[in-house]
Amino acid sequence: MTEPAEGQAASTTPSRRLIGGAVTAFGVCLLLVAAPLTLILFGAAYFQDGQIAATFVLLLGLVPVGLGAWLAHLGRPGFWRRSIQMRDVLRMPGVAGVAILVVTLPLVVVTGQAGIFVALAAMCLYPVLDVPRILTCRSWWRGAIVSVVVWLVVFGALVQTLDDLLHMREDTMVFLLPAMMYPLVLAISGLVRLERRIRGRSAESGARLVVILGATACGLMVGLPVATSMIPVLIEKITGNTVGNTVYSEDATVVSASPGEVTVHLASGGTEPIRFGARTKFDFRGPGSSLVQGTAGPSWLKPGQRIGLEYAYRARKAEAMLLTIWIERKGCADNAKWTAAAATGPAAGTPSLAGTTWQSRGASTDASAPAQTTFEFLAGSSLAYQDKGGTRYTTGAWKQAGSAVLLELNDCYAQYDGEIRGDQIKGEFSNEVGFHEGWTASRVLGTVSATASAP
């Protein structure tokens, strides 16, 4: 057989090794990320959606796992048959993150409310345990990429699991601490690696320095917030009052209610129980609130009732601070006077107000003052009205029975009850808040009455 030329072998072998190493590295990274992520999604699907969904997730997750294993073998044939030194494996970037995730996830599930502190401690340990391992790699950048990818998986999996279990809402802010710690320790590692290279020292010699500097920086970042957070806790223990809770304001609809709790459907979506506490206040709100007799309280909360909420979370449970009960106006549908006028109708052959315009003023207005409101009696019992200098509305209505006339504005919020006396109408004005006053209206010259026809 003919031996390949020496120059040709030298030119092709390094490039093949470089491409093969890159393919293998990508396959291993894909495998390391896909395997734990598949297990996490499998567990979540099993507990939330059942065995069929969990099986589907597992089969779907095996695709990237198998692809990663195949790529690792494709880049370097026989990669998976090589002897593995456990010591070398433990020194690889990302291994600490996988171990942390495997240990922490079950603890988060079984510890309940304490799972937040377990996850927080695990995330704070990750930068100190994993980042120094990057210095043992031949390429700092390649090790950093692996560590960052695993960090994102660990961080996202723990936070999402806690949110699904505890509905943390604003409590997720505590994880800003490890989110800031990791890039800080990673930056320290990069600076130490650069300093080692400039001085010609071995990369491994900086690992201890990264641990010391990273632990010191993390200790300061953890210690100060913890010390500060203890003050509200002590105040709460002494006074019994919760300090620093965020108050949410939202409209909702009652689903069910009991004397100590109401379950509501929030306008933002989702159903949530809201308990009542010693500081919960009740009030009425809405256009009909001024007409309500009685005191607002839990007895007003019926399914379908519209309410406004101001609430905060106490010991992971929503507690109402202010609950306002929405009261609509009764309107014309329940107004006996308007219902009677609508049923009577105008008498046949009598002059009708349709097509005429009148200017009115209240009894409290001086007779010499300009008219306050102009009424236009339109066909079909529609009424247009306009206050002096205001907007013209066409949402009113009028009814006539002989010389008696009844006007309503804003769905019977205000009513004018009067009697036609030639070119004047005199009567009483009233509204739903209990105001009463006499009123007089004068016909505008040039407007001619129509004649009412038999119904």
C-alpha positions as a Markdown table, in Angstrom:
| # | Residue | x | y | z |
|---|---|---|---|---|
| 1 | Met | 0.0 | 0.0 | 0.0 |
| 2 | Thr | 1.1 | 3.6 | -0.7 |
| 3 | Glu | 1.9 | 5.6 | 2.4 |
| 4 | Pro | 0.3 | 9.2 | 2.5 |
| 5 | Ala | 2.8 | 12.0 | 2.1 |
| 6 | Glu | 4.1 | 13.4 | 5.3 |
| 7 | Gly | 3.0 | 16.9 | 4.5 |
| 8 | Gln | -0.5 | 15.8 | 3.6 |
| 9 | Ala | -0.9 | 13.9 | 6.9 |
| 10 | Ala | 0.3 | 16.9 | 8.8 |
| 11 | Ser | -2.2 | 19.3 | 7.1 |
| 12 | Thr | -5.3 | 17.1 | 7.4 |
| 13 | Thr | -5.0 | 15.5 | 10.8 |
| 14 | Pro | -5.2 | 18.6 | 13.0 |
| 15 | Ser | -8.2 | 20.0 | 11.2 |
| 16 | Arg | -10.0 | 16.7 | 11.5 |
| 17 | Arg | -9.2 | 16.5 | 15.1 |
| 18 | Leu | -10.5 | 20.0 | 15.7 |
| 19 | Ile | -13.8 | 19.4 | 13.9 |
| 20 | Gly | -14.2 | 16.0 | 15.6 |
| 21 | Gly | -13.5 | 17.5 | 19.0 |
| 22 | Ala | -16.0 | 20.3 | 18.4 |
| 23 | Val | -18.7 | 17.8 | 17.4 |
| 24 | Thr | -18.0 | 15.6 | 20.4 |
| 25 | Ala | -18.1 | 18.6 | 22.8 |
| 26 | Phe | -21.4 | 19.7 | 21.3 |
| 27 | Gly | -22.8 | 16.2 | 21.7 |
| 28 | Val | -21.7 | 15.9 | 25.3 |
| 29 | Cys | -23.1 | 19.3 | 26.2 |
| 30 | Leu | -26.4 | 18.4 | 24.5 |
| 31 | Leu | -26.5 | 15.1 | 26.5 |
| 32 | Leu | -25.7 | 16.8 | 29.8 |
| 33 | Val | -28.4 | 19.4 | 29.4 |
| 34 | Ala | -31.1 | 17.2 | 27.8 |
| 35 | Ala | -30.9 | 14.3 | 30.3 |
| 36 | Pro | -31.7 | 16.2 | 33.5 |
| 37 | Leu | -34.1 | 18.5 | 31.8 |
| 38 | Thr | -36.0 | 15.4 | 30.4 |
| 39 | Leu | -36.2 | 14.0 | 33.9 |
| 40 | Ile | -37.5 | 17.2 | 35.3 |
| 41 | Leu | -40.2 | 17.6 | 32.7 |
| 42 | Phe | -41.0 | 13.9 | 33.1 |
| 43 | Gly | -41.7 | 14.3 | 36.8 |
| 44 | Ala | -43.7 | 17.5 | 36.3 |
| 45 | Ala | -45.9 | 15.9 | 33.6 |
| 46 | Tyr | -46.4 | 12.8 | 35.7 |
| 47 | Phe | -47.7 | 14.7 | 38.8 |
| 48 | Gln | -49.7 | 17.2 | 36.9 |
| 49 | Asp | -51.0 | 15.5 | 33.7 |
| 50 | Gly | -50.7 | 11.8 | 34.4 |
| 51 | Gln | -48.8 | 8.8 | 33.0 |
| 52 | Ile | -49.7 | 9.2 | 29.4 |
| 53 | Ala | -48.4 | 12.8 | 29.2 |
| 54 | Ala | -45.3 | 11.8 | 31.2 |
| 55 | Thr | -44.5 | 8.9 | 28.8 |
| 56 | Phe | -44.9 | 11.2 | 25.9 |
| 57 | Val | -42.5 | 13.8 | 27.5 |
| 58 | Leu | -40.0 | 11.0 | 28.2 |
| 59 | Leu | -40.0 | 9.7 | 24.6 |
| 60 | Leu | -39.7 | 13.2 | 23.3 |
| 61 | Gly | -36.8 | 13.9 | 25.6 |
| 62 | Leu | -34.9 | 10.8 | 24.6 |
| 63 | Val | -34.5 | 12.3 | 21.1 |
| 64 | Pro | -32.0 | 15.0 | 22.1 |
| 65 | Val | -30.3 | 12.6 | 24.6 |
| 66 | Gly | -29.8 | 10.0 | 21.8 |
| 67 | Leu | -28.7 | 12.7 | 19.4 |
| 68 | Gly | -26.1 | 14.0 | 21.9 |
| 69 | Ala | -24.7 | 10.5 | 22.5 |
| 70 | Trp | -24.5 | 9.9 | 18.7 |
| 71 | Leu | -22.7 | 13.2 | 18.0 |
| 72 | Ala | -20.2 | 12.5 | 20.7 |
| 73 | His | -19.4 | 9.1 | 19.1 |
| 74 | Leu | -19.4 | 10.7 | 15.6 |
| 75 | Gly | -16.8 | 13.3 | 16.5 |
| 76 | Arg | -14.5 | 10.7 | 18.2 |
| 77 | Pro | -15.4 | 7.1 | 17.4 |
| 78 | Gly | -15.1 | 5.0 | 20.5 |
| 79 | Phe | -15.7 | 8.0 | 22.8 |
| 80 | Trp | -18.1 | 6.0 | 25.0 |
| 81 | Arg | -15.8 | 3.0 | 25.2 |
| 82 | Arg | -12.9 | 5.0 | 26.7 |
| 83 | Ser | -12.0 | 4.3 | 30.3 |
| 84 | Ile | -13.4 | 7.0 | 32.6 |
| 85 | Gln | -11.5 | 8.3 | 35.6 |
| 86 | Met | -14.0 | 9.4 | 38.2 |
| 87 | Arg | -11.6 | 12.0 | 39.5 |
| 88 | Asp | -11.4 | 13.6 | 36.0 |
| 89 | Val | -15.2 | 13.5 | 35.7 |
| 90 | Leu | -15.7 | 15.3 | 39.1 |
| 91 | Arg | -13.3 | 18.0 | 38.0 |
| 92 | Met | -15.3 | 18.8 | 34.8 |
| 93 | Pro | -17.4 | 22.0 | 34.7 |
| 94 | Gly | -21.1 | 21.5 | 35.1 |
| 95 | Val | -20.8 | 18.3 | 37.1 |
| 96 | Ala | -21.4 | 20.1 | 40.3 |
| 97 | Gly | -24.5 | 21.7 | 38.8 |
| 98 | Val | -26.0 | 18.3 | 37.8 |
| 99 | Ala | -25.3 | 17.0 | 41.3 |
| 100 | Ile | -26.9 | 20.0 | 42.9 |
| 101 | Leu | -30.0 | 19.6 | 40.8 |
| 102 | Val | -30.4 | 15.9 | 41.4 |
| 103 | Val | -30.1 | 16.4 | 45.2 |
| 104 | Thr | -32.0 | 19.7 | 45.5 |
| 105 | Leu | -35.1 | 18.9 | 43.4 |
| 106 | Pro | -36.5 | 16.2 | 45.7 |
| 107 | Leu | -35.7 | 18.3 | 48.8 |
| 108 | Val | -37.6 | 21.2 | 47.3 |
| 109 | Val | -40.7 | 19.0 | 46.8 |
| 110 | Val | -40.7 | 17.4 | 50.2 |
| 111 | Thr | -39.8 | 20.4 | 52.4 |
| 112 | Gly | -42.8 | 22.5 | 51.4 |
| 113 | Gln | -42.4 | 26.2 | 52.4 |
| 114 | Ala | -38.7 | 25.6 | 53.4 |
| 115 | Gly | -38.0 | 24.6 | 49.8 |
| 116 | Ile | -37.3 | 28.3 | 49.0 |
| 117 | Phe | -34.4 | 28.3 | 51.4 |
| 118 | Val | -33.1 | 24.9 | 50.2 |
| 119 | Ala | -33.1 | 26.1 | 46.5 |
| 120 | Leu | -31.5 | 29.5 | 47.5 |
| 121 | Ala | -28.7 | 27.8 | 49.4 |
| 122 | Ala | -28.1 | 25.4 | 46.5 |
| 123 | Met | -27.9 | 28.2 | 43.9 |
| 124 | Cys | -25.5 | 30.2 | 46.1 |
| 125 | Leu | -23.2 | 27.1 | 46.4 |
| 126 | Tyr | -23.2 | 26.5 | 42.6 |
| 127 | Pro | -20.8 | 29.4 | 41.7 |
| 128 | Val | -18.3 | 28.5 | 44.4 |
| 129 | Leu | -18.3 | 24.8 | 43.7 |
| 130 | Asp | -18.5 | 24.8 | 39.9 |
| 131 | Val | -16.7 | 27.9 | 38.5 |
| 132 | Pro | -13.2 | 27.1 | 39.9 |
| 133 | Arg | -13.3 | 23.8 | 37.9 |
| 134 | Ile | -13.2 | 25.9 | 34.7 |
| 135 | Leu | -9.5 | 26.7 | 35.5 |
| 136 | Thr | -8.6 | 23.0 | 35.1 |
| 137 | Cys | -9.8 | 23.0 | 31.5 |
| 138 | Arg | -7.5 | 23.5 | 28.6 |
| 139 | Ser | -9.9 | 26.2 | 27.2 |
| 140 | Trp | -11.4 | 28.6 | 29.8 |
| 141 | Trp | -14.0 | 29.7 | 27.2 |
| 142 | Arg | -15.2 | 26.1 | 26.5 |
| 143 | Gly | -15.4 | 25.3 | 30.2 |
| 144 | Ala | -17.3 | 28.6 | 30.9 |
| 145 | Ile | -19.8 | 27.8 | 28.2 |
| 146 | Val | -20.6 | 24.4 | 29.7 |
| 147 | Ser | -20.8 | 25.9 | 33.2 |
| 148 | Val | -23.2 | 28.7 | 32.0 |
| 149 | Val | -25.5 | 26.3 | 30.2 |
| 150 | Val | -25.8 | 24.0 | 33.2 |
| 151 | Trp | -26.3 | 27.0 | 35.5 |
| 152 | Leu | -29.2 | 28.2 | 33.3 |
| 153 | Val | -30.8 | 24.7 | 33.5 |
| 154 | Val | -30.4 | 24.5 | 37.3 |
| 155 | Phe | -31.6 | 28.0 | 37.9 |
| 156 | Gly | -34.7 | 27.7 | 35.6 |
| 157 | Ala | -35.6 | 24.2 | 36.9 |
| 158 | Leu | -35.5 | 25.1 | 40.6 |
| 159 | Val | -37.4 | 28.4 | 40.2 |
| 160 | Gln | -40.1 | 27.0 | 38.0 |
| 161 | Thr | -40.6 | 24.0 | 40.3 |
| 162 | Leu | -40.9 | 26.3 | 43.3 |
| 163 | Asp | -43.3 | 28.6 | 41.5 |
| 164 | Asp | -45.5 | 25.6 | 40.5 |
| 165 | Leu | -45.6 | 24.3 | 44.0 |
| 166 | Leu | -45.8 | 27.5 | 46.1 |
| 167 | His | -47.0 | 30.3 | 43.7 |
| 168 | Met | -44.2 | 32.5 | 44.9 |
| 169 | Arg | -45.1 | 35.7 | 43.0 |
| 170 | Glu | -43.0 | 38.5 | 44.5 |
| 171 | Asp | -40.9 | 36.1 | 46.5 |
| 172 | Thr | -39.1 | 35.1 | 43.4 |
| 173 | Met | -37.1 | 38.3 | 43.9 |
| 174 | Val | -34.9 | 36.4 | 46.5 |
| 175 | Phe | -33.3 | 34.5 | 43.6 |
| 176 | Leu | -31.8 | 37.7 | 42.2 |
| 177 | Leu | -29.0 | 37.1 | 44.8 |
| 178 | Pro | -27.6 | 33.9 | 43.2 |
| 179 | Ala | -28.4 | 35.3 | 39.7 |
| 180 | Met | -25.9 | 38.2 | 40.5 |
| 181 | Met | -23.4 | 36.0 | 42.3 |
| 182 | Tyr | -22.8 | 33.6 | 39.5 |
| 183 | Pro | -21.6 | 36.2 | 36.9 |
| 184 | Leu | -19.5 | 37.8 | 39.6 |
| 185 | Val | -17.6 | 34.6 | 40.4 |
| 186 | Leu | -17.3 | 33.8 | 36.7 |
| 187 | Ala | -15.7 | 37.2 | 36.1 |
| 188 | Ile | -13.3 | 36.6 | 39.0 |
| 189 | Ser | -12.4 | 33.2 | 37.4 |
| 190 | Gly | -11.7 | 34.9 | 34.1 |
| 191 | Leu | -9.5 | 37.6 | 35.7 |
| 192 | Val | -7.5 | 35.0 | 37.7 |
| 193 | Arg | -7.0 | 32.9 | 34.5 |
| 194 | Leu | -5.7 | 36.0 | 32.7 |
| 195 | Glu | -3.3 | 36.8 | 35.5 |
| 196 | Arg | -2.0 | 33.2 | 35.6 |
| 197 | Arg | -1.4 | 33.3 | 31.8 |
| 198 | Ile | 0.4 | 36.7 | 31.9 |
| 199 | Arg | 2.7 | 35.5 | 34.7 |
| 200 | Gly | 3.2 | 32.1 | 33.1 |
| 201 | Arg | 1.8 | 30.1 | 36.0 |
| 202 | Ser | -0.3 | 26.9 | 35.6 |
| 203 | Ala | -4.1 | 27.3 | 35.2 |
| 204 | Glu | -4.8 | 24.9 | 38.0 |
| 205 | Ser | -3.0 | 27.1 | 40.5 |
| 206 | Gly | -5.7 | 29.8 | 40.4 |
| 207 | Ala | -8.5 | 27.5 | 41.5 |
| 208 | Arg | -8.0 | 28.0 | 45.2 |
| 209 | Leu | -7.8 | 31.8 | 44.7 |
| 210 | Val | -11.1 | 31.8 | 42.8 |
| 211 | Val | -12.7 | 29.8 | 45.7 |
| 212 | Ile | -11.4 | 32.3 | 48.3 |
| 213 | Leu | -12.3 | 35.4 | 46.3 |
| 214 | Gly | -15.7 | 34.0 | 45.1 |
| 215 | Ala | -16.7 | 32.8 | 48.6 |
| 216 | Thr | -15.7 | 36.2 | 50.1 |
| 217 | Ala | -17.8 | 38.1 | 47.5 |
| 218 | Cys | -20.7 | 35.8 | 47.9 |
| 219 | Gly | -20.5 | 35.9 | 51.6 |
| 220 | Leu | -20.8 | 39.7 | 51.5 |
| 221 | Met | -23.7 | 39.6 | 49.1 |
| 222 | Val | -25.5 | 37.0 | 51.2 |
| 223 | Gly | -24.7 | 38.4 | 54.6 |
| 224 | Leu | -25.9 | 41.9 | 54.1 |
| 225 | Pro | -29.4 | 41.0 | 52.7 |
| 226 | Val | -29.9 | 38.3 | 55.4 |
| 227 | Ala | -28.9 | 40.7 | 58.2 |
| 228 | Thr | -31.2 | 43.4 | 56.8 |
| 229 | Ser | -34.1 | 40.9 | 56.3 |
| 230 | Met | -33.9 | 39.9 | 60.0 |
| 231 | Ile | -35.1 | 43.3 | 61.1 |
| 232 | Pro | -38.6 | 42.9 | 59.6 |
| 233 | Val | -38.8 | 39.3 | 60.9 |
| 234 | Leu | -38.0 | 40.5 | 64.5 |
| 235 | Ile | -40.6 | 43.3 | 64.2 |
| 236 | Glu | -43.1 | 40.7 | 63.1 |
| 237 | Lys | -42.3 | 38.4 | 66.0 |
| 238 | Ile | -42.6 | 41.2 | 68.5 |
| 239 | Thr | -45.6 | 43.1 | 67.2 |
| 240 | Gly | -47.4 | 40.4 | 65.3 |
| 241 | Asn | -47.7 | 42.6 | 62.2 |
| 242 | Thr | -46.3 | 41.5 | 58.8 |
| 243 | Val | -43.8 | 44.0 | 57.4 |
| 244 | Gly | -43.1 | 44.9 | 53.8 |
| 245 | Asn | -45.8 | 42.9 | 51.9 |
| 246 | Thr | -46.7 | 44.0 | 48.4 |
| 247 | Val | -50.4 | 45.0 | 48.1 |
| 248 | Tyr | -52.1 | 44.0 | 44.9 |
| 249 | Ser | -55.2 | 45.8 | 43.5 |
| 250 | Glu | -57.5 | 44.0 | 41.1 |
| 251 | Asp | -61.1 | 43.5 | 40.1 |
| 252 | Ala | -62.6 | 40.1 | 40.5 |
| 253 | Thr | -65.8 | 38.0 | 40.5 |
| 254 | Val | -67.0 | 35.9 | 43.4 |
| 255 | Val | -67.0 | 32.1 | 42.8 |
| 256 | Ser | -68.0 | 31.1 | 46.3 |
| 257 | Ala | -67.9 | 32.6 | 49.8 |
| 258 | Ser | -67.9 | 31.7 | 53.5 |
| 259 | Pro | -67.7 | 34.0 | 56.6 |
| 260 | Gly | -63.9 | 33.8 | 56.7 |
| 261 | Glu | -62.9 | 33.4 | 53.0 |
| 262 | Val | -64.0 | 34.2 | 49.5 |
| 263 | Thr | -62.9 | 32.4 | 46.3 |
| 264 | Val | -62.7 | 34.7 | 43.3 |
| 265 | His | -61.9 | 34.7 | 39.7 |
| 266 | Leu | -59.4 | 37.5 | 39.1 |
| 267 | Ala | -59.6 | 39.8 | 36.2 |
| 268 | Ser | -56.0 | 39.0 | 35.3 |
| 269 | Gly | -56.9 | 35.3 | 35.1 |
| 270 | Gly | -56.9 | 32.4 | 37.5 |
| 271 | Thr | -59.0 | 31.5 | 40.6 |
| 272 | Glu | -57.7 | 32.1 | 44.0 |
| 273 | Pro | -59.0 | 31.9 | 47.6 |
| 274 | Ile | -58.8 | 35.2 | 49.6 |
| 275 | Arg | -59.1 | 35.0 | 53.3 |
| 276 | Phe | -60.4 | 37.7 | 55.7 |
| 277 | Gly | -58.3 | 39.0 | 58.6 |
| 278 | Ala | -58.6 | 41.4 | 61.4 |
| 279 | Arg | -57.4 | 44.2 | 59.1 |
| 280 | Thr | -59.9 | 43.4 | 56.3 |
| 281 | Lys | -62.2 | 46.3 | 55.5 |
| 282 | Phe | -65.4 | 46.2 | 53.4 |
| 283 | Asp | -67.1 | 49.0 | 51.4 |
| 284 | Phe | -69.5 | 49.6 | 48.6 |
| 285 | Arg | -68.6 | 50.9 | 45.2 |
| 286 | Gly | -70.5 | 51.6 | 41.9 |
| 287 | Pro | -73.2 | 53.9 | 40.7 |
| 288 | Gly | -75.8 | 52.5 | 43.0 |
| 289 | Ser | -73.6 | 52.4 | 46.2 |
| 290 | Ser | -75.2 | 55.6 | 47.6 |
| 291 | Leu | -78.6 | 54.0 | 47.7 |
| 292 | Val | -77.5 | 50.9 | 49.6 |
| 293 | Gln | -78.9 | 50.5 | 53.1 |
| 294 | Gly | -76.9 | 48.4 | 55.6 |
| 295 | Thr | -73.2 | 47.7 | 56.2 |
| 296 | Ala | -70.9 | 46.0 | 53.7 |
| 297 | Gly | -69.6 | 42.6 | 54.8 |
| 298 | Pro | -69.1 | 39.0 | 53.8 |
| 299 | Ser | -72.9 | 38.5 | 53.7 |
| 300 | Trp | -73.0 | 40.5 | 50.4 |
| 301 | Leu | -70.7 | 38.1 | 48.7 |
| 302 | Lys | -72.7 | 35.9 | 46.4 |
| 303 | Pro | -71.6 | 33.9 | 43.3 |
| 304 | Gly | -71.3 | 36.2 | 40.4 |
| 305 | Gln | -70.9 | 39.4 | 42.5 |
| 306 | Arg | -68.4 | 41.8 | 41.1 |
| 307 | Ile | -65.9 | 43.1 | 43.6 |
| 308 | Gly | -62.7 | 45.1 | 43.9 |
| 309 | Leu | -59.8 | 43.7 | 45.9 |
| 310 | Glu | -56.7 | 45.0 | 47.6 |
| 311 | Tyr | -54.8 | 42.1 | 49.0 |
| 312 | Ala | -51.4 | 41.0 | 50.2 |
| 313 | Tyr | -49.8 | 37.6 | 50.9 |
| 314 | Arg | -49.4 | 36.6 | 54.6 |
| 315 | Ala | -47.7 | 33.2 | 55.2 |
| 316 | Arg | -48.1 | 32.3 | 51.5 |
| 317 | Lys | -51.9 | 32.9 | 51.6 |
| 318 | Ala | -53.8 | 35.9 | 50.1 |
| 319 | Glu | -55.4 | 38.1 | 52.7 |
| 320 | Ala | -57.8 | 40.9 | 51.8 |
| 321 | Met | -56.9 | 44.4 | 52.9 |
| 322 | Leu | -59.9 | 46.1 | 51.3 |
| 323 | Leu | -62.9 | 44.5 | 49.6 |
| 324 | Thr | -65.3 | 46.8 | 47.7 |
| 325 | Ile | -68.7 | 45.4 | 46.6 |
| 326 | Trp | -69.9 | 46.7 | 43.3 |
| 327 | Ile | -73.5 | 48.0 | 43.3 |
| 328 | Glu | -75.3 | 48.8 | 40.0 |
| 329 | Arg | -78.1 | 51.3 | 39.8 |
| 330 | Lys | -81.6 | 50.0 | 39.6 |
| 331 | Gly | -82.4 | 52.0 | 36.4 |
| 332 | Cys | -85.8 | 52.3 | 34.8 |
| 333 | Ala | -86.5 | 48.6 | 34.9 |
| 334 | Asp | -87.4 | 48.7 | 38.6 |
| 335 | Asn | -88.9 | 52.3 | 38.6 |
| 336 | Ala | -92.6 | 52.0 | 39.3 |
| 337 | Lys | -93.4 | 55.6 | 38.1 |
| 338 | Trp | -91.6 | 55.1 | 34.8 |
| 339 | Thr | -93.2 | 51.6 | 34.3 |
| 340 | Ala | -96.7 | 53.0 | 34.8 |
| 341 | Ala | -96.1 | 55.9 | 32.4 |
| 342 | Ala | -94.8 | 53.6 | 29.8 |
| 343 | Ala | -97.9 | 51.4 | 30.1 |
| 344 | Thr | -100.3 | 54.3 | 29.9 |
| 345 | Gly | -99.1 | 56.2 | 26.8 |
| 346 | Pro | -100.5 | 59.5 | 25.4 |
| 347 | Ala | -104.2 | 60.0 | 25.0 |
| 348 | Ala | -105.4 | 59.9 | 21.4 |
| 349 | Gly | -106.0 | 63.4 | 19.8 |
| 350 | Thr | -104.2 | 65.4 | 22.5 |
| 351 | Pro | -101.3 | 67.7 | 21.5 |
| 352 | Ser | -98.0 | 65.8 | 21.8 |
| 353 | Leu | -94.6 | 67.1 | 22.9 |
| 354 | Ala | -92.9 | 65.4 | 20.0 |
| 355 | Gly | -91.0 | 67.9 | 17.8 |
| 356 | Thr | -90.9 | 70.6 | 20.5 |
| 357 | Thr | -88.0 | 72.2 | 22.3 |
| 358 | Trp | -88.2 | 73.4 | 25.9 |
| 359 | Gln | -85.7 | 75.3 | 28.2 |
| 360 | Ser | -85.9 | 74.4 | 31.9 |
| 361 | Arg | -84.5 | 75.7 | 35.2 |
| 362 | Gly | -84.7 | 74.5 | 38.8 |
| 363 | Ala | -86.5 | 76.2 | 41.6 |
| 364 | Ser | -83.2 | 77.2 | 43.1 |
| 365 | Thr | -82.3 | 79.1 | 39.9 |
| 366 | Asp | -83.3 | 82.8 | 39.7 |
| 367 | Ala | -86.1 | 83.2 | 37.1 |
| 368 | Ser | -84.2 | 86.0 | 35.4 |
| 369 | Ala | -81.2 | 83.7 | 34.9 |
| 370 | Pro | -80.6 | 81.9 | 31.6 |
| 371 | Ala | -82.2 | 78.4 | 31.2 |
| 372 | Gln | -80.0 | 75.6 | 32.6 |
| 373 | Thr | -81.1 | 72.7 | 30.5 |
| 374 | Thr | -82.6 | 72.4 | 27.0 |
| 375 | Phe | -84.9 | 69.5 | 26.2 |
| 376 | Glu | -85.7 | 68.3 | 22.7 |
| 377 | Phe | -88.7 | 65.9 | 22.5 |
| 378 | Leu | -87.9 | 63.6 | 19.6 |
| 379 | Ala | -90.1 | 61.1 | 17.9 |
| 380 | Gly | -90.3 | 57.6 | 19.3 |
| 381 | Ser | -90.2 | 58.9 | 22.9 |
| 382 | Ser | -86.4 | 59.8 | 22.6 |
| 383 | Leu | -85.2 | 62.8 | 24.5 |
| 384 | Ala | -82.1 | 65.0 | 23.7 |
| 385 | Tyr | -80.8 | 67.2 | 26.4 |
| 386 | Gln | -78.0 | 69.6 | 26.9 |
| 387 | Asp | -76.9 | 71.7 | 29.8 |
| 388 | Lys | -75.8 | 75.3 | 29.2 |
| 389 | Gly | -72.3 | 75.1 | 27.6 |
| 390 | Gly | -72.2 | 71.3 | 27.9 |
| 391 | Thr | -72.5 | 68.3 | 25.6 |
| 392 | Arg | -75.7 | 67.4 | 23.8 |
| 393 | Tyr | -76.9 | 63.8 | 24.7 |
| 394 | Thr | -79.7 | 61.8 | 23.1 |
| 395 | Thr | -79.9 | 59.0 | 25.6 |
| 396 | Gly | -83.0 | 60.3 | 27.5 |
| 397 | Ala | -86.6 | 59.3 | 27.1 |
| 398 | Trp | -90.0 | 60.9 | 27.7 |
| 399 | Lys | -93.6 | 59.7 | 28.3 |
| 400 | Gln | -96.8 | 61.7 | 28.1 |
| 401 | Ala | -100.3 | 60.9 | 29.4 |
| 402 | Gly | -102.6 | 63.8 | 28.5 |
| 403 | Ser | -101.1 | 66.9 | 30.2 |
| 404 | Ala | -98.8 | 64.8 | 32.4 |
| 405 | Val | -95.2 | 64.3 | 31.3 |
| 406 | Leu | -92.3 | 62.3 | 32.7 |
| 407 | Leu | -88.7 | 62.6 | 31.6 |
| 408 | Glu | -85.8 | 60.3 | 32.5 |
| 409 | Leu | -82.0 | 60.8 | 32.1 |
| 410 | Asn | -79.2 | 58.3 | 32.4 |
| 411 | Asp | -81.3 | 55.2 | 32.8 |
| 412 | Cys | -83.7 | 56.8 | 35.4 |
| 413 | Tyr | -80.8 | 58.2 | 37.5 |
| 414 | Ala | -82.7 | 61.6 | 37.2 |
| 415 | Gln | -86.4 | 62.2 | 36.5 |
| 416 | Tyr | -88.5 | 65.2 | 35.7 |
| 417 | Asp | -92.2 | 64.8 | 36.6 |
| 418 | Gly | -94.4 | 67.6 | 35.5 |
| 419 | Glu | -97.7 | 68.9 | 34.0 |
| 420 | Ile | -98.1 | 70.8 | 30.8 |
| 421 | Arg | -99.7 | 74.3 | 31.3 |
| 422 | Gly | -99.9 | 76.0 | 28.0 |
| 423 | Asp | -96.3 | 77.0 | 27.0 |
| 424 | Gln | -94.9 | 75.9 | 30.4 |
| 425 | Ile | -94.3 | 72.6 | 32.2 |
| 426 | Lys | -94.1 | 72.7 | 36.0 |
| 427 | Gly | -93.3 | 69.8 | 38.3 |
| 428 | Glu | -90.6 | 68.2 | 40.4 |
| 429 | Phe | -87.0 | 67.0 | 39.7 |
| 430 | Ser | -85.6 | 64.0 | 41.6 |
| 431 | Asn | -82.6 | 61.6 | 41.4 |
| 432 | Glu | -81.5 | 58.4 | 42.9 |
| 433 | Val | -79.3 | 60.0 | 45.6 |
| 434 | Gly | -82.5 | 61.5 | 47.1 |
| 435 | Phe | -82.3 | 65.1 | 45.8 |
| 436 | His | -85.7 | 66.8 | 45.1 |
| 437 | Glu | -86.4 | 70.2 | 43.6 |
| 438 | Gly | -89.2 | 72.0 | 41.7 |
| 439 | Trp | -88.6 | 72.8 | 38.1 |
| 440 | Thr | -90.2 | 74.9 | 35.3 |
| 441 | Ala | -89.7 | 74.6 | 31.5 |
| 442 | Ser | -90.7 | 77.0 | 28.8 |
| 443 | Arg | -91.5 | 76.2 | 25.2 |
| 444 | Val | -89.0 | 77.6 | 22.7 |
| 445 | Leu | -90.8 | 79.8 | 20.2 |
| 446 | Gly | -91.2 | 78.3 | 16.7 |
| 447 | Thr | -91.5 | 74.6 | 17.8 |
| 448 | Val | -94.9 | 73.1 | 17.0 |
| 449 | Ser | -96.5 | 70.2 | 18.8 |
| 450 | Ala | -97.5 | 67.1 | 16.9 |
| 451 | Thr | -100.8 | 65.4 | 17.6 |
| 452 | Ala | -100.8 | 62.1 | 19.5 |
| 453 | Ser | -102.3 | 59.2 | 17.6 |
| 454 | Ala | -104.3 | 56.3 | 19.0 |
| 455 | Pro | -102.0 | 53.4 | 19.9 |
